[in-house]
Amino acid sequence: DTVRNNIGSNGGGIYNAGILNIGNSTFYGNSSGTGGAIYNASTGSLTSINNTISNNLANTDSGGYGGGIWNDAGGTMTLQNTLLVANIGGNCHFYYGTITTDASNMADDDTCGLATQKTTAQINLVTAAYNGGSTYTMALGTLSAAINAGDDNVCNTAPVQAVDQRGAQRPNGSHSDVGAYEYVDTAAPDTKILTHP
């Protein structure tokens, strides 16, 4: 799924106050006072797996934080294989909530806990477009640090089930990629088994 170009006071894309598992989704162009893409409230329990969260905005002019994610006091959140890039107001803001994250996540700032930190250029995320499938995705450019950097065990279970947002097989390489998009090297030799009549 793609969640884009929405506006809210808390959580431009999603406001969660219950139990929510999100996988293989792209969040971009959303804006709010806090939690540009996702606001996880004090009663919320949210799990993000293989999502791409980029170019969302928390209104820093009015003191907003968490351009990508805001996790409120009392809220619990788990991030796995999630890619956070170029969110204004910081990729994450954890307001005394509980966050579980590890190196399978990747971000271009240090606001997301234990996520692997790379520069925006190293992540090389391409502008949202139709890249196959029925929804907008943000492709990984050539040599992106997110390629082959995901946790395969996470990708093989629900809600990802070894495919990306477009339905492309994961992994397409030595390991699964971080984020909603699985990179396919179109210049690689065709390895399909051909049958002859």
C-alpha positions, 0 to 999 in steps of 0.5 A: 500500500501507499500512504501519501500526501495526507495532512493531519494534526497528529499523524499525517498518514496514520494515527494509531491508538490500538494494535497495528501491524504494517508491512510492505508499505510506502509513506511519503508526502504526508504532514502533521504537527507531530508524526508526519507519517505515523503517530503512535498514541499512548495506547498504541502498539505498532509494528513496522516491517519492510516499510519505506518512510520518506519525505514526510513532514512534522511542522517544525515551525510549531515545535513538531517532531518526528517527521517519519514517526512519533511514538507517544509516552506509553506507546510501544513500537517495533521497527524491522527492515524499515527504511527512513529517509529525508523526513523533515523534523527527524525520522523518529521521535520517541516521547518516552514510549517503548521502542524495539529496533535493530540494525535491520532498519536503516535511516539517514539520521540518528533519531531511530535508535539502533537503526543502521545510519547511512547518508541520504546519498548512500541510501539512494532512494528514487522519487516515488513512481509506478515501478510495477504493481498497482501502487507507487513505490520508491525504488532503491537506486544502484548501489543503495546501502539498503540492498541486501541489508535486510533480515531474511527471517523477518521477510519470510514471515507475515505480513511480508511473506517473501515479497515486496510491495509490488509482489516481487520475490524477496530476496532478489540477491544475497539477502532481502532489502530494507524497505518496501521495494526489492531491488532487481538488477535488470543488467544481470544475466537472465538466469531463468531456465528455458525450455525448448519445444 
